[in-house]
Every structure is written in C-alpha cells, then in structure tokens.
C-alpha cells in the first residue's frame, strides 16, 4: 500500500469531496455578499437566493420546510441550541425536567449537565447491552413538568440505531418536545421528521464529506426556542451572526452527493471487516447491535489489549482509527458509551472504532485486518492483561 494513508475515522471527520469544494468556491471569490432582503442590492439578493437553495435542499432530506432549517456552526452548536434553547423558553412556563440517554454525544450530554447546574432536573435513560434505551423507563419518567426528551438517532461510537419513531410517538402523545441527534445518520438512513414526530433534529456536514464548521438544526414550526447567540435577526431570529453561505452551499452539495449505492458499499465494508476480524482474531466482541446499526460503523473490542496501543501500532502502517480507551481521553475516563452498555474498563479500553467513508475500499479492509492480526498477536504476547484470564 506504500505511503497511502488509510483513514478509518470518518465518524470524527471526513475528507472534503472535491465536488463540494468546487461548489463552494464561487461563494468566496464571486458571490461573497451578505444575504440581504428582497429590497437590498442585487449581489445581496443573489446571496440570499443561494442560501435559500441550500436550505431548501437540506430541508428536503428531512421532509421539512425550508423555514424550519436553521444553519449552525455544527452539531455541537445544534445540540446546545436544542437543549438550552428549549430550557430557556419553557423552563419557567411548563417545567424544568429533561430526559436524555446515557450514551448521547457530548453536545447533548454536557448541555444536560450544564442545565442541571442551573436548577433543571435531568433523567439519564439506561440502555441495554446493544445501546437501546429502555422504553418502559422513558414512559415512566415523563411527567407533567417534562419539557424535552433528547435521544440520538444513532450512537457515535457503537453505531446502534434507536427506534426514534416509537420515541417520537410517545413524546407527541405526552405533549413533550422531542430532539434527536442525527449527526451520524443524516443521508445515511432516511429520516422524515413528520413520520418520527421530531420537533428538533441535529445534522452536520462534517460526517458526509462536507466542510467543517457548518451544521443545522431542524426546528418544527411553533417550537419554543430561546435564542442563545445574540446579534442580528438571522436564521429566523434563532441565531445572530452573518450566515456562513459557503458552508451552507457545501453542506447542501455534500448531502446531494450521497447515494443509496454508496451507503450499501459502506455497509459492505463494515460487514467485511467484522467478518474478517472474527475469522482471524480470537477473543473479540462486536459492540452495538449486529444489524440495527449505521452502515459506516464497526466497533470491536480486542480483549487483553489496550486500545491506544492498537491505535498507535496501526498508525505506523498509515491506518487511522479511534479508540474508547481512557488514555485517549482528556478526562482519562473510559468511554461513557461502553460503560453504559455494561462493559467494564477492560472492554472499553480495548475497543476500536472503524468508521468508513466514500474514499475507502475493500482492498483497504483486507490490508487493515492483515496488519491488525499481527499487531494483536504481538500485543497480547506482552500484555499483562492476558495473564488475568477471562474473555
């Protein structure tokens, strides 16, 4: 494979597609005006129309209206706006109770913890060994003062896809707002906001070969939402600040480039790497549900080996992956997702996430497993973890 880098951390960020870059270029050098009203100057009107086209294209991916799509700086801002925006709008009017799952990504999880410090009560839903929330627990926890339920569409680490249609139906019946983080499912798994009864949906460009620094929050018409970023009246007065028109254009182009065929190929690579690993390497565990998962994710624990050691050794061959190990976390804590699904520290520390993208190939899958087999064998030979027994 030579000096070629095999990048399998597409859940963290994806390579920008050149077609996306080409689409964005004119917004930097030719059509660079700020979007103005229909009564403004011609360049501003053109910019407004370009922004509307991008907004319309992205909204269509969710079965939404263009005026329900709010551009943000990414999934972190969208998650913050969803939780803190609803809390600010309804906290003093309806109640201060919010429900999230224990395996949410950090924008939701940390926003919930911030709201707790501000006097809100937050319930964290348990999940089973696959990462599915306990629907019975959710039903019991919703009360008269519950203002929001936030459960991700699919998990960022183990790839499990939640039944958000069932969750949304329950929330609608109980008159509670429902937010779902679709960062890792947007364009990969179809989602219709009306069918799943979602009031707020987080999406982002960085996971689909779009530009970083641009995302979106679907906000159903009439959803109470306090503005977090003051400034002008942009984004239907949900967010102040000049719109990132090049980013919006790139985001829309990236969404249009995703095809069902591409998603099937990602799934084929995911299944192939899982099959090869289980055939050639003993003492491994697949994390997440074997079938109900996003097409681009395979998360596997290699028992008796530290994840950071695997990652560093793979990097020597130009292979980039991520791990749930504490040593790769600033907090020095094992993955909260792995711990929530019933894993111990050893299982969390030995987990490796392989996440595929448009520019990966089956040839790369074979090369990765070939190197991985030797790496695991060598690391287990010297690892003190293997001397403790267990699986």
N, C-alpha and C positions, 0 to 999 in steps of 0.2 A: 504493500500500500504506500510505500515511500514516506514522504513528509506530510502526506494529506492528513488533515485533522478530521476525526470522526466525531461530530458534535451530537451527543445524545442527551442534551439538557434543554430541549425545546420547550419544556414546561416553564422554565425560568425566563427564557427569551429566545426568539427565533431570528434567523438571518433575514434581513430585509430582502424581499424579492425585487429584482432589478426593474420589473414592470411597475412596481409600486413607486420606486424612486423616480422613474420617468414620468409617471402621472403627477408627482408632487412638484417637479422641477419648475414648471411654469408659475406656480404659486409663490416661488421665491424670487424669480427674476423678471416676470412679466405681469402677472396678475396678483400683485402684492398688496393691494389696498385693503384697508379695514372694511369689513362688511357694513354697509350703511342702509338706511331705509330706502324705500322706492322713490323718495323725493330727493335723494342725495345725488352726488356726481356719478357719472357713468361708470368709472372704474370701481367705485364702492358698490354700486348696484350689481355689477358683474360679480364681484366678490361675494355678495350676499346670495346670488343665484348659485354660485359654485358651492357655497356652504350648504344651501338648501338641498342641492342634488346629493351631496354626501350624506346628509341627514336622512333624506328620503330612502336612499339605498340601504342604509344600515337599519332603519326602522322596519323596512320591508322584510329583512331577515328574521324579525321577531313578530311579524304580523301586527306591527304597531303603526300609529300615525306619526308623521314626521315631527309634529309639535310635541310629541311625547318623548323624543330622543334628546337628551341633554349631553353635550360634549363635556368631558372632564379631562384631567391630565393622566388618567389611567385607572386601573382597578382599585388602587389604594384610595384615591380621592372619591371614587364612586361609592365604595363601601362606607367610608366616613360620612359622606353626604346622606346616604340611605339611613344609617342608624342615628346619627346625631341630628340630621335634619328632621326625621320623624319625631325623635325625642323632644327636640325644641318646639316643634309645632303642636304636639299632643300631650306632652308631659304634664302641663298644668290644667289641661282641659279634660282628658279622659283617664289618664293613669300613668304610672311610672314603672310598668312591668314589660320587660322584653325577654324573648326566648331565642336562643341560638344553639347550634350544636357544638359539641366539644371539639369537633375537628375542622371548624371553619378556618379559612386562611386568616393571616394576621390582621388585615384591614378591618375585618368584621370582629374578630376576637378581641383585638386591642381597643377598638371603639367601644365594645361592650364593657370592657374593664374600666375604661375612662368614664363611661356613664354611671357605672357602679359608684365611683368616687364622688359623683355629683348627686347621689341620692336615689338613683334608679335601682330597682331590683332586677337582676338578670338570672334567669334559669338556664343552665347549660345541659342540653339533652345528651343522654348516654347514647352510645352506638354499639352495635353488635360486633362480632369478630370480622365482619366484612366492611363495616363502616356505615351501615344503615341506621338511621335514627329509630328510636322506639316510638312508634306512632301512638301507642297507648299512653305513654308518658307525656307526649306532646298534648294529647287531648285533655289529660288531667291537669296539666299546668296552665292551660289557657283559662284566664279568668276575666272578670268584668273590667279590671284595670290593665289588661294586656293590650298594648298598642302595636306591637310588631313581632313577627316571627321571621327570623333570618336563617335559612338553611340553604347551603350551597347546592348547585345543580350537580356538580361532580367534584370530588376531592382532588386537591392539587398534588398530593403525594401518592396515594394508593389508587386513584382513578375511579373509585366507586361512584356510580351514578344513582342519585336519590330519586325516589318516586315523587317528583315535585308536583305532579298533577294531583296526587292524593293529598299532599300537604296543602296545596293551594285551595283545594276544595274545602278542606276543614277550616282553613282561615277565613274563607269567604262566608261559610255558614256561621262562624262565630263573630263576624264583623271585625276581624283583625287584619291589619295590613301584612302583606307577605312580600319579603325581599329574598331573591335568590342570586347568588354569585355565579354567573355563567362564564366566568373568565376562561375556563378550560373546556367548555362545551360549545361556545358560540361558533357557529358554522360547522362544527364537527358533529353535533347531534341536534336535530331540528327542535326548535322551541317556539311555540306560539303562545304569546303572553295571555291571550284571551282563553285559550283552552286550559292553561295551567293556573289561571286566576292569579297571575303575578301582578303586584302593584309597582314593584321596583325590581329592575334587573341590571346587574353589573356586567359590562362587557369591556374588553380591552383589545388593542391592536397587537400588542407585543407577543401574543401567543400564536398569531396566524400570519407571520411574515410581514407584518405591518410595522410602522415606525413606533419607537418607544415614545412615551410622553403624551399619548392620546388614548382616551378611553371613552366610555359612555355610560350613562345611567338612564335606563328607561324609567319614566315616571308616568304612571297612568293618570289621565286627566282627572283632576279633582283631588289627587293625593296630597294631603297636608305635608309641607316640607319647608322647614326653616332654612333660609339662605345661610351658608357658612362663610362664604368668601364675598365680602362687600366690595363694591366698585360701581360699575355701571349696571345696566339692566339686561346684559347679555344672557343668552340661554334661557329665555322666557323668565328672566329675573330669578333664576335658580343659582346663578354663578356669575359674579362680576369678573371683568377682565376681557381683554381683546381675544377673540376666538383664534384658535390655532388652526387656521384654514389649511395650510399644507398638511398638517397631521390628519385633519378630518378627511381630506381628499385621499391621502394614503391609506387610511383606515378603511374607507369605503372600497377602494380598489382591492385591497388585501382580501376583504370579505367576498368580493365578486370572483376572485381567482380560485377560491376553494371550491372543489368539485366533489361529488359523491365518489367518483373513482379514486381521487386522492385519499379520501378517508378510508376507503376499503384497502388501499395499499398500506396505509399507516397501520391499520388493524392486522394486516397480513404480516408485517414486520414485527409487530407486538407479539402475535401468536408464535411466530417462528423463533424469536429469541427465547421465549418461555419454554417452548418445546425442546430446543437445543440445550438450554441450561439444565432442565430436568433430566434429559437423557445422559448428559456427560458429567454433571457435577452432583455429588451426593449431598445430603443434609441441607436442602434448600426449601424455602417456603415462599409461596406467592402471596403477596399482601394485597388485600382488596378482593372484590368478587371476581371469580374466574370469567364470568360472561358479562355481567351488568357493569361495564366499565368503559371509559372513553377509549377510542381506538388507538390513541397515540401513547398510551402509558403501560409500562410493565414495571412493577416494583417487587423486587425479590430480596429476601433475606438469605445471606450466606452465613450459616451458623458457625460459631467458633472463630470468626474473623472480624476484625474491626473495619467498619465501612470506610473510614478515612484512609486506611492502608490500601484497600482495594482501589479507591479513587486515585490515590497518588501513583500507584503502580500502573493503572490504566492510562494515566496521563503521560507516562513515559513512552507509551505507544501512540500518543496523539489522540487518545479517546477521552472524551469529556462526558462525565456522568455526575449525578449528585447523590448524596447520602443523608440518611436521617440520624447520623451519628452526632453525639454531643460535641465532639471536638471540632465539628464544622459549624457550630452554632455559637453566636456571641454570648448567649446565655449559659452555655455549657450544659444545657439540659437536653435530654434525648427528645426526639420528635414527639410533640404532643399528640399527633395523629396516631403514631404507632403505639403509644402508651394507652390511648383511648380505646383502641380496638382489642385491648387485652394483652398486648405484647409486653415483655419485660425489657430491661435495658439492653440485654444481650441481643434480643431480636431487633430492637430499634437500631442499635449501633452497627449491626451487620447488614442493614438494609441499603439497597442501591436502587435508585430510580433511573430507568432508561426511558426517555421520552423522545419520540420520533417526530420528524418534520419533513417538509417537502423535499429537502435535499439529501435525505438519507436513502440507502439502498439495501437490498437483500445481501449483496456482496459484503457490505459493511457489517451486517448482522453476523455473518459467518466468521469474519475476521475478529470481531469483538469476543465472541464466545470462545474461539480458539485461544486467544490471549488470556481470557478470563479463567479458563480451565487450568492453565499453568499457574496463574497468579494465586488462585485459591488453594491449589495443592501445595504450593511453596509456603504460603502464609500459614496454613493450618499446621504445617510441619514444625513451624517455630512458635506458634501461638500458644500461650498459656491457657487460653480459653478452652481449647480442645482437650485439655487434661482434666477438666472438671466433669466430663461426661455430659449426659443429657442429649437433646436432639439438636 
